[in-house]
Amino acid sequence: MNEAALVELITKEVMAQLNSHSLPHTKTLPDSKAQPNLAVGAKIVPVSVSVRHVHLAQPEIDILFGKGHRLHKQKDLYQPGEFAAEEVVTLVGPKLRSLSNVRVLGPVRPHTQIEVSRTDAVTLGLNVPVRPSGLLKGSATITLVGPKGSITLPESCIIANRHIHVPATEAKQWGLQDDQRVMVRVDGDRPALLGDVQIRVSDKFKLMMHIDTDDANAVGLACGGYVEIVDGE
């Protein structure tokens, strides 16, 4: 069996599984732990751990889920207007290694973007760069499989950089600028300093640091934990 036929066979099997099984639920964000008792004026930021997920543009939604399909909200996420959809896809790498039941996040984006961890990239057999959201030039090519079809997308897959969503009021109070890089301190069983953390400022944001599962596991962080901004870089 040649590679093209094998890809077609895998696609058909994945589509059949997606059509025959109920969609899994995402984990609910745990209640936040008590904020650490630190000095007055400390820049304390709650943490959300991001698992692999997909942001889709409408043309890719049409291919994966059917023409004119609209995403179905499963639950709201922390940032205003963002939500976890009921829809899931399968990611397939160039060596036909796959990750199934990868959650689609809404709302619909102008460009499709897939976010994975370094561990996910190794599993898929991909060389995936670390990038801020939206900077897709030169990023990895990956295949998406949905219940209605599949598509291979060049320059669409990244490992999201460490970043903090900061409301404009806190940014002004703390002397932070949009796209600034800072360092954060993690306390606990595995204390650490994490560098090159991007600050993203907007009136629409709620204060939250996003890191992926690899970073979180390495320093013992979980959703509902806290870090402290300790320095600019």
Order of alpha helices (4+ residues) and beta strands (2+ residues): alpha-beta-beta-alpha-beta-beta-beta-beta-alpha-beta-beta-beta-beta-alpha-beta-beta-beta-alpha-beta
